[in-house]
Amino acid sequence: MPSIHKFSPRAIPEDVADLMARFGLTVRDLLTTDRQNAKLKKGQAVARALILHHLPARALAAAITPDNDASGAACRSFIPSLLELAEREQLTARAMAWNGCPWATAGCGGDGGGCLAFSGHGGMGQTVAAARGRRTLAMISAPEVYGRCVFFACMRHLRAARRDGLPLSVRLRGTDEGPAIGWHRLPVMITSAEARSIADRYGVETMPGILPMGQRLDVPDLHAYEYSKAPTDGALGLIAQRAAGFDITASFAADRATACHDGLAALQNGFRLAVPVAVKRGDPLPVGLTLSHGRESISVPTVDGDRHDHRWQDPHGVAVMLRTKRSAGSVASVADLFSLQPHDRPQRLADGTVRLAWAD
C-alpha cells in the first residue's frame, strides 16, 4: 500500500515519486499550465488551467522506430532516448502496439496528418515530443499509479489557483484519449493517511479508497472538461464520460464515415460539438451550423472556440467553431480532410450534409 514521505515538504507518495523518477518526470511539471500554453493563456482571467499532453494515435511507435524520419519533421521522427527508455522498462512491444486515439481519422494522423499534437509548441522539435513520449510510456506502464500522479499534480495546482482567487480548469485529453480504460473509469487509490494529508496540504476533502478519476476530480473550484472523438454510447462513450463527472465537448471530423450521424447524436444528447473549419486566423467564423443525416436534421448556433479553452463556460448544444491549425509535417490535402470548408453551400460528407451560416 502506498505510503507518504512524512518529512517531504510536498508529501509525494512513494509509488508516485518512483514512477515519475523512472520516466524522467515530476509531479510539478506533469501537466502543462496556462503560463506555457498560448490558448490557455487567453482564459487566465477566468481560471487557472492545466492540460495533459501525450503522444497521439500511433506516434509513440513512430518515435521508437529507428528508420522513421517523418518526412523531415523532427517532432514526428525517431527519438533515440524514447527507444532506450522503452527497452529499459520492457515496454517496447506495448509501445509499438499503443494507439492513443482509437477514433482518429485519416486527416488526423499518418503521413501529412493534421494532428494538433504537432502544432504550436508541439511542433517545435523533439524536446517536447520526447517529454510527451515519456508521459505516454509512464501511463501505459502503470496506468493506475499514473492516475495517482495526475491527481496529486492537480491538487498542487488547485491550491495555487485558489491562492490566486481563481478556480482550476483541467483537461486530461490534451492530445490523446488517455488510458485504454478511459480517464473517467480509471481507478485512483487514496489511502486514509493520504486523504488526511491532502486535506491538510491542499484543503481538499477526498474519500479514502478506490474511486474513478471523475469522482476524484469532483471537488470545489475544479472544472474537469474534455474534448473527445468517442462515440456517444458505450463504456468509453460521451454519455459515460459525462456521467462520470467530466464536462464533455464532442469532436467532429468531416472525414469520418459516420460524421453526420455522430454529430447529430452528440447534439441531440446535449453535448457541444467542436467543429474545425478551414478559416485563416483573424477571419470570421460561421454563426450557425446545420447537420443532416437521412431524414433527420438539426440547426444550432455557434461559439468561437478560439477565444479561450474553458469549454465548461459555453452552453450545451452549440457548435464550437475552431479554426484549423496547421501542424508541423502536415500536408494540406491530408490535414484539411477533417475540416469543413469556409462557404455557405451544402457540404456533402460520407453520410449526410453540413451547411454553415455566416453573418451578413
Helices and strands as residue ranges (DSSP letters): H 14-22, E 32-33, H 38-41, E 48-51, H 59-63, G 70-72, G 74-76, H 80-88, H 92-97, G 116-118, G 120-123, H 126-141, H 143-163, E 168-171, E 187-190, H 192-202, E 209-212, H 213-216, E 222-228, H 238-243, E 247-251, H 259-268, E 272-277, E 288-293, E 296-304, G 311-313, E 319-323, H 332-335, G 336-338, E 347-349, E 352-357
